[in-house]
Amino acid sequence: MPPSVNMVALVSVGRHPQSGRSRRAEQDGRAVEMGMNLSCDIDGQLSVVHVGDSKEPVLRQYAGMGLDALTVLEQDSGLDVLPGVVTYLKETKANLVLTGVRAERGESSGMLPYLLAEQLGWPLVPRVAEILSIKEGEAQVLLALPRGQRRSITVALPFIATVDNAAKGARQTAYGPGLRAQLNVVESEDNTDDIATSWDISPAKPRPKRMKVVKAKSAADRFKAATAKPAGGGGRVMKNETAEEKAQAIFDLLKQEKIVR
Amino acid sequence: MSDFSSDNIIRRDPRAEWIARNRLHPLHDSVVSAGRGEVRGPSGLLRKNPHLVGFIGPNGIKRIDRANTNSSAIGGKKWSAPQDVVLPLHQVVNPEGYIVVVPDMVGGRLTAHDKDILGLAHKLAGEHANFAVVAVCFGESKETQFDLAGVDRLIHLFGSEFDGFAPEARLSALMQIDAQYQPQHWLFPDSINGGADLASRLAARLGERPATQAWQVSASKTVCRGASASTDITRETPKILMLLEECGDAIDETRHEALPLDLDGYGLDYWERAESRLVDKGLIAVDPNAIPLAEAEFILSAGNGIHNWDQFHECARALGATEGASRVAVDDGFMPRARQVGASGTWVTARLYLAVGISGAIQHMQGIGQCDKVIAINTDAACDMVKRADLAVVADSEEVLSELIKLAQQYPLSIDNVSNVNEENSDAA
């Protein structure tokens, strides 16, 4: 009997932010970690898929997380990876796809999961922090919001989830098991990315810092802007009230700012 | 005799001349200004008397107050209070095309990022004749200055279907806008507040290839960051753009109409038909101390003025606040080093910062520079934190904190009592 949840984690080659060397991508590693934890908890099976060069040493870092096998859709670099992935997902009857939010190389537009969702007709769950449970074809998912907040949603299988940096960190990789893992290489059709060939790609220029421009009409205004002390003192000061009144004023401000709900 | 008629005789007033010579005389100003008026020189030129500029300072030295800082103190001319400058109105009548901006509207207000994008939209619109900038705003809005931010037309979509986490309903509304108005460009903030998500959904649905992390945009060329911001990609400007912060300059010299724009089929069953496969179960209460200090929304910070630390921790728990501390509290060992706010600790971005017993060393004030609202509780009314605070309470911290704990426990919907907050807080989304 096939497992009820057929998970696929899409992994890419990362880029170390300082040295620029290839590494296990931060978010993709978290996606694999999430998939491995899920396959322990529920009746599921995880397969990890990479599109590109099968000789890439970084793939062994993913495999070293404790994977038995890794699938590589063999393709030259600079080609469109989307059609190969769509065919693979349809063939293997996957029903849960885990990816990072953005790749660390190439265009890093973060569009691949959205295009996959559109082509497969699946819903997309953005920036997942945790998949709490998958029961009877319905998953309960925690989304990572700004300022450390979390939102709970439910979504029916199949779906695509992009994994946020707030998800559990990827486990350590082991060198030996990584080398021993099996690589299943699948030849993939070549699809040139026509639009991207016309692009001009150069090393990033530092962005200019925004200057604080004073738009003053007269010299007096400029002088005032240059010597002005930072504005302040507009606040309300409570001195002689009782402690209850003071606390009530603070609490009212908290309510007004919707800090206390 | 006629030479000596009374009206021909120039009568000197020695006292007035004496006063006029004596700049320190109390009547000097009135005597000098009595003879003043328009004075013309021999060639008919208007003469200005430079000696009449300024005033005499307390030690008898002439002062010219060019910055006009204490004009009200001088009895002379009074400057009216800063007038409301009415900026020129930028009107677009019968627009030939549209540039649509979908701002994040964090907390129902335009963010600085949104305003930069509206400014950029006007730069793009300026390269076409008679284009209007449209802002699409979902749900409740607290923004009152759409006109000053550069919104020519406003599509404001209310309705429960757009509240909370509703990317699919929002996407179907954007598809409707695209079909009806066929905008030249769609501009989104490339942010984690939902802008990038919505833009990617729209691009995938329309089959357009968007420019992501764009930071230099003109009508023909766009420069985007790629490969985790290590490369610049120069490309033709596509229809859908996701823009980084500070990609343009916000509008500040014109006023705009912000006229409402209709959307066909709005209010009909169009959005109910849009299937919603993602079911929002609301925000989850998180442990406030698990949130990184730099991005916490509400920080209760303790300094030297705290003596009852158990009470402080209890207050943070009751209010649902992330705990912070000043350097003194950390050095004395009452709080861990990771909780220190300020120059050698964390620079925080809280929306509300409650400083208890912190007088406000400059290193600490730097750390809270980005906080929106500051509340201070301190015994010293003259300290810097009280000057910076929007609400300052001059009292002993122990009494006020115990009252605050009581209030928080009485409040029915306190965070402690509800584990799952279903009511949508748009500020957190």
Interface residues (C-beta under 8 A of the other chain):
Chain A: R15 P17 G20 R102 E104 R105 G106 E107 S108 S109 G110 M111 Y114 L115 A117 E118 P123 L124 V125 P126 R127 Q140 L142 L143 L145 P146 R147 G148 Q149 R150 R151 S152 I153 T154 V155 A156 F159 I195 S198 W199 D200 I201 S202 P203 A204 K205 R207 R210 K215 A219 A220 F223 K224 T227 G232 G233 G234 G235 R236 V237 M238 K239 A243 E244 K246 A247 Q248 A249 I250 F251 L253 L254 E257 K258 I259 V260 R261
Chain B: R66 A67 N68 T69 V106 G164 F165 P167 E168 I192 N193 A196 D197 S200 R201 A203 A204 R205 R209 P210 T212 Q213 W215 C224 R225 G226 A227 S228 A229 S230 T231 D232 I233 T234 R235 E236 E246 D252 R277 L278 V279 D280 K281 G282 L283 I284 V286 A290 I291 P292 E295 A296 E297 F298 L319 G320 R351 L352 L354 K373 V374 I375 I377 A381 V386 K387 R388 A389 D390 L391 A392 V393 V394 A395 E399 V400 S402 E403 L404 K406 L407 A408 Y411 L413 S414 I415 V418 N420 V421 E423 N425 D427 A428 A429
